[in-house]
Amino acid sequence: MNADGSNVKRIVDDPEYDVSPQWSPDGRWLMFSSDRLGVRDIYKRRASGEGEDELVYSSATSKSVNAWSRDGRFVVFDTGGQGTSSDLYVLPLTGDRVPVVVAAETGFQQHGDISPDGRQIMYQSSESGRYEVIVKNFPENTGPRQISTNGGREPIWRGDGRELFFLSDDTVMAAEVQTGAAGFEWSAPRTLFEIPNLQRIPRGFTASADGQRFVAVVATTPVEPQRFTTLLNWTSLVK
């Protein structure tokens, strides 16, 4: 659809689940996951809707597309479509297309994205018992650093790669980053704003390339808290 919500057009016409779409760097293609063959595989389709879906990568493990690198050479995906854990992989789009593992620790490793300069990869990990934002060197897959300090999920790079955003509960956080002679450095995360009635769904939050606009999935009406009534001495009411 257009940015104002007009000209809504269905791109993929398939009876099964087609999820996790990601734009190509030039905006001409969409990479997505579909379980039409029994598990989630990776497909792509022209954003115009022309042509047919193209199977990019298939395996016996369910896969959810996370991101398409800015240079168009890699797709990041996780194996969290089914089960109680997920690992994070990078799929080269050239050569024999053999995925390379990025993170396979205990718990869920998800929402990965390669930095705009192609030198870092960021993702959320529940290895510690709660989600935190982790950054590693790419493609070396070395030097993991925890960026968040009080929980972090759904991390996003700013378009120039000099700042990253993530969620801590219902609060949008930001950290400035830079890569120089001293290696990868980052500032302490700072609070930007809270999002009332934020819905915790896979990838329900994103930001514009300039970091000035944010999109989030929120409830249309506030969720009422559950209430319980305790009746004491109820046996005295039995006659």
ABEGO torsion letter per residue (X at the ends): XBAAGBGBBBABBBABBBBGBBBBAAGABBBBBBAAAGBBBBBBBBAAGBEBBBBABBBABBBBBABBBAAGABBBBBAAABEABBBBBBBBABEAGBBBBABABBEBBBGBBBBAAGABBBBBBAAAGBBBBBBBBOAAGBGBBBABAAEBBGBBBBAAGABBBBBBEABBBBBBBBBBAAEBBBBBBBBABBBBGBBBBBGABBBBAAGABBBBBBBABBBBBBBBBBBBGAAAABX
